[in-house]
Amino acid sequence: MADGRVDPPPLFESVDISNENNDLFVSAREDPIDESIRKITNGTREPVDISKLNISESRSEMESVPISSEPVLSPSERAELQSGDEFIEISIGNSQKIGEGMSAYVAYRITTKTNMRIFKHREFSVVRRFSDFLGLHDKLIDKYLKLGRIIPPAPEKSVIGMTKIKMGSSTETAQNNGSEFVERRRAALERYLRRTAQHPVLILDPDFREFLESDIELPKATSTSALSSAGVMRLFNKVGETVNKITYKMDETDPWFEEKLSHIEGLEVQLRKLHSNVEAMVTYRRELSNLTNGVSRSAAMLSSCEDHTSLSRALTFLADTEERVEALHIEQANTDFYILCELLKDYIGLLGAVRDAFHERTKLFQHWQHSQQMLAKKREAKAKFGLQNRTDKADQASIEVVEWESKVERGQESFDKISRMIKEEMGRFEKSRIHDFKIMFIEYLENHLKHQAQLVQYWEKFLPEAKAIA
């Protein structure tokens, strides 16, 4: 502008939940967007506080910081990453309740076996609580999402489920460790770690390696608490991001992104429908097992009242068969849930992570477009001052034009980098998705065929008893 005032860009910025002085409604204002700002200090990469940056300063930190914050690899680590002989196996064993009352939590023992040289040992084990997993996920998001990386989502918190665990007695806790809620969370955490370890960049991250290997208690991730003030502020962040996604429509120049985003949205809709139907099927199978149990008990009671010997024997055999069928229905329901339903749920979350990466690209595009708009205004102001022979103002305007030209150049470079990164990530994601679904279908069908074959055997054994009724 002619008066030197800089208009803010039409963007929504997330609230820094670690800063108590931040305005809760800052995401509803128009502030410059943080585009993967990093600085290198003593070999480590630390985030720059964007609240201290002024977009109109002559030497903005935002300009001199590279967009990439990939982990720095040694030649041996790069060679290991490119070789196909390394492996890593991550498993989570039994959980354990620690403490009593609302301060109690469940700890999980994570065992890792690997031959990768980036780890100090070949087999190691650590104990982590659920908030540690969420803290790790937040660190990975902060480092890599702004680069266009697809970060596997961490399992969702369940306030109701954990409250039941916290308030349970020691006896109930022993039972809860084998309960559906604890088993579902354990399996979800295990899948999360395995999926993260499959990523060629995330597995090399120092925080991820420390999480798996360092046998010390990690600092408590208080910002992950659902009922904390940080949790409330995260809710405001999500509201601001949602408003930005709805209100801002990017003029896409690359048809690949438009086509891929449309495909992702359609795939997510269909996966949600399939997941809902599979959940209903699991519920029906469990109801069927309960009804089968009722048939078994009724047949047993009827056999005890029957005077006819062969008929009584057949009813007794029927009761035993129905009892076996009940156990088979429960096993089938668990197979449907843990093999099919949970994978579908995971990929619904992964598709959300894909859309988050696409949104980061949109945010960089917004910042780039804003820089172009400001450059045009500065050039206009420079020309105006030149016509008015205001040398001092014209010189200042010339400096600002150079600054904004640099910002436009860097904005385009950042946008091009994240575009290339997303295409690379999508290629890896599609290969992983096809492989996971193939494995899931094979395992599901093998278990289903085994259950059906077992069911046929049960009734084939009962048939002679039915025919023996005289």
N, C-alpha and C positions, 0 to 999 in steps of 0.2 A: 504494500500500500504506500501511498505518497507520504503518509505521516510516520512511516517506519514500523507500523504495528503489524505483527504477524498473526494471520488468522489460523486457528487450530484446524487440524484435518478432521474430516467427518468420520472419525473412528471411535470405537468403544474399547477402552483399555481395561484390563483386568485389575482387580484390587490386590495389592500385596498384602496377604493375610498376616505376614510376619510384622507388619508395621502398625502399631496400635493407634498412631495418629492419623491414619488414612481415613478419608471420608467413605462411609459405607456405600454411598451412591455414586462413587467415582466412575463406575462402569457405565452409568447413564449419561456421562458427560463426553464431550468430544476432546480426546487427548491423543498425542502421538502414540503410535503403536510400537511395542517392543519387538524388534525383529532379530531375535537370536543373538542378543548382545553379550559378548564374552570378552574377558581380558585375561591374559596369561601372566601369572605371577608365580615365580619359582617353579615352573614346570607344571603347575596345576591351573585349571580353568575355573574362574570364579565369576558369578553373575554380576553385572554392573547394575547399580541401583538407578533405574531410569528416571526416578522422581527427581534426581539431582541434575539431570541433563536439561539443557535449554536448547531448543531446536534452532534458535536464532544466534547462538554463540558462534564466534568465529572459528573455534577449534572444537567442534563437537566430538565427544568420544564415540558417538554413534557412527561417525564416518570412518574412523581409523580401525574399527574392530572387524575382523573377518567374520563371515556368517558361519563358517564351519567350526564346530567344537568337537570333532571326532577325536577319540582317544589316540594319543601318539603311540605308535607301535615300534618296537625294536625290530631289526631285520629278522631275528629268530622268530618273533611272534608273527610277523607277516608271512614267513615261510610256513609256519605251523598252520596259520589260518588258511593258506592256499592248498595245503596237503589234505588228502582225504582219509588219512589213517587215524586221526584223533577221534575220540568219542567222549561223551559225558553222560552219565546216568544219574538222575536226581530222583530221590524217593523220600516221602514223608511217612514216618512210622506212627506209632500210637501217640495220642495227645495226652496232656496231663494238666489238670486244673491246679493252679497255684494261688494260694490265698483264699480268703473267705469274704463273703458279702459282695458289695458292689465294687470293691477294689480288686476282686479276683479276676484272673484271666486264664486263658488256655494257651499252653506252650506246645509247640510242635517240634519234634526232632527231625532235622533234615540231614539225610545221608547222601553224600556225593561220591561217585566213583568216576575217575577220569584219567586219561594219559596225557592230557594237555600240559605242556611245560609252563604255561602261564600260571598254573597253580603250584603251590609249594609241595603238596602231597598228592598221592594217588587215590587215597580214600580218607575222607574226613566227615565229621558230623558236628552239627551245631544245633542249638535250641533257639527258636525264634517265636515271638508272639505275633498275633494277627496284625497289630499296629505296625510291626516292623515291616511286614509285607507292603502295607499301604505307604509307609515312609519310603521304601525302596522304589515303589512305582512313581511317587511324586518326584523323586530325584531324577529318574529316567525321563519323565515328562519334561522337567525343567531343562534338561540337557539336550534332548534330541527331537522333541516334537516340533520346535521352531525350525528345525533343519529339514522337515518333511519326512522324518522317520515314522513308521507305524509302530507304536508302542503297545504291546499286548495289555489289555485292561486287567486290573487286579479284581479279585472277587469282591462282590458288594458286601457292605456291612449289613448285619441283621441285629437290630437293637432288641427285638423281642426274643429271638433265639438266644442271644448271649445273656440277656437278663435272666432267663430260665436257668442257664448254666451257673451264673453268678450266685443266684439265690438258692440253688439246690444244696442239699446236704452232702456229706462225703459219700454216703452210700449211693445217693442219687447220681452223684458225679461219676462214680465208677460205672454206673449203668449208662449215663449220658455219653461217656467216652465211646461207647459203641452205638450210640443213637444215630438216627438218620441225619440230624442237623450237624453233628460233629463230623460224621463221615462225609457228608456232602461238602462241608467246608474243607476238610483235609484233602479230598480228591480235587477240589477246585484250586487250592493253593499249589498242589503238586503239578497240575496241568499248567498253571500260570508260570511256575519256575521253569518247567521243561520248554514251554513255548518261548520264553524269554531267552533261554540258553540256546535255542535253535537259531537265534538271530546272530549273524556273523559279527555285528558291531556291539550289540548289547552284552554279549558274553565276555567281551574284553573290557567292559566298563569297570573301573576300580571299585565303585560302590557295589556292583553286583557280585564281584569276586569276594569282596570283604563280607558281604551278606552270607555267602555260601561257606566261606573258609575260616573267617576269623571267629575263634571260639571265645568271644567276649560278649557281654551284654551291650547291645547297641543303644545309643541315646533314645529315649522315648519320643516317638513321633506324636507330640501332643496335638499338632494341627490336624491329625486325621480323625480326631474324636468327632462323632456325629452330633453330640450335644454341646460342643464347646463353642466359644465365640468365633473361633476360626472356622468351624463348620458352618455357622450362620453366614459369615462373610463369603465363604466359598459358594453359598447359595446365591448371594448377590452377584458374584462373578458369573455364575452360570446364567443368571437372568440377563445380565448385560451381553454375554456372548450370544445367547439365544435371540435377543432383540437385534443384534448386529447381523446374525445369519438371516433373519427374516426380512429385515428392512433393506439390506444392501444386496443388490444383484450385480454380479460381476459380468462385464461384457467380455465373454470368453473369446479369445483369439485362436486357441488351439482346440480343434474339434475332438482331439483325443480325450481331453479332460471332460468335456461336456458329455461325450458318449460314455466314458467310464463312470462318471458320477451318476448318470441316469441308470446305468447297469447296477451299480452298488445299491442305489435306492430301491430299485425293483427287486433285487435279490434279498434285501433286508425285509421287505414286506412279505415275500413268500416264505422266508425262513421263520418269521414270526408266526405265520399261519401254521406252518408245519410243526413248530415247537409247541404251539397251543394244542394241536391235535394229538401230538405224542404225549403231552402231559395228561390229556383226557384219557388216552388209552392206558397209561400207567394207572390212573385212578380206577378205571373200569376193571383192570386186571386184579387190583387189590380188593376191590369189591367182590369180584368173582371168587377170589380165594376165601374171603369171609363167608360167602354163600356156600361154597364147597365144604367148608368146615361145618356149617349147619347141616348139610346133607349127611356128612360122615357121622356126626353125633346122633342124628335122628335114626340113621340106619343101624347104628350100634344099639340104641335103645330098643328099636323094633325087633332086632334079632334076639334080645334077651327075653322078649315077651312071646316069641314065636315058638309053638309046640312042634311044628313040623321040622324034623332034624335037618334035611337037606336044604330047606328054605332058610332056616336059621343060620346054617353054615354059609349060604350064599350071601345073606345080608351082612354077616360078620365080615366076609371077604370084601363086600362092597364098601363097608365102612373103612376098612384098611386101605382100599384102593383110592377112595375119595380123599383120605388123609394124605396119601402120597401126592395125589393130584393137586391138593391145596398147596403143599410145599413147592410143587413145580410152578404153579401160578405165581407164587411170591417171587420165586427165582426169575421167572420171565419178566415180571414187573420191574425187578431190580436191573435186569439186563436192558430193558427198554429205557430205563431212566439213566443209568450210569454210562451206557455206551452211546445211545442215540440222543436222548433229551439233553444231556449235559453238553455234548459237543455242539448241538444246535445253539444252545444258550451262549456258549463261548464265542461262536462265530457271529452271533448277533452283536455281542460286545466288540468283537474285532472289526466288524463293519462300521461300528460307531467310531472306533479308533482311526479307521481309514478316512471317514468323513472329517474327523478332527484335523488330520494332516492336510486334506484339501482346503479346509477353512484357514489354516495357517498360511497357505499359499494366497488365498483371497485377501488376508490381512496385509501381506507384503505387497500385493497389488494395490491395495488402498493407499498404503504409505507411498508407493512409487507414484501413483497418480496425484496424490497431494503435493509431492515434491515438484512434479511437472507444473501443477497449477501455481504454486508459489514462485517457481522460476519465471513463469510468464508474467506474474505480477511485478516481480523485481525488475525484469527487463522493461516493463512499461514504466515503472517508477524511474528507472535510470534514464530512459528517453525523455521523460517529462522534466526531470531536473536539468538535463542537458539543454533543453529548449529554453528553460528559465535562467540559464547561466548560473545556476547554483552549484559552484564547483565542489564545495565541501560535501554537499548532499550527493552529488553525482559520483564522487570518489567512493563514498560509503556504499552507494547503491551498486557500484561496479564490484566491490568486494563481495557483497551479498549475492550478486549474480554468479560469481565464480563458486561461492559456497554451494548454492542451490544446484548449479550444474554438476558439481561433484556428488551431491546427494542424489540427483536424478540418475547419474551413472551408476552409483552404488546400489540404488534401489532396483534398477533394471538387472544388475548383476545378481543381486540377492534373489530376485524373482526368477531369473533363469536357472539359478542353482537349485532352488527348491523345486522347480518344475522338473528338472532332470532327476533329482533325488526321488520325487514321488513316483516317477515312471519306473525307476529302478526298484523301489520298494514294492510297487504294485506287481511287477514281474515275479519277485520273490514270494509275495503274498499269494498270488494265483497258483504257483507251483505247490506251495505248502497247503493251500486249501484243497486242491485236487488230491494230493497225497493223503491228507487227513481223512477226507470223505471216503476215499477208496478203502483205507484201513478200517474205517468205521463200518462200512457196508459189509465187508468181508467178515469182520468179527461178529457183527450183529446177526448176519445170516447163518454163520456157523453155530452160534449159540441157539438161534431159533430152531434150526434143523435138529440140533441135539435135543432140545426140549420136546419137539414134536415126536421124535423117534422114541424118547423115553415115555411119552404119554401113550403112544401106540403099544409099547411093551406092557404097560400097566393094564390096559384093557384086554390085551391078548391073554394075559395071565388070569384075568377074571372070567373070560368067556367059558372055559371048561367048567367052572363052578356053577355058572348060570345054566349050562346045558345039563348038569348033573342033577338038577332039581327033578325029583320023581313025582 
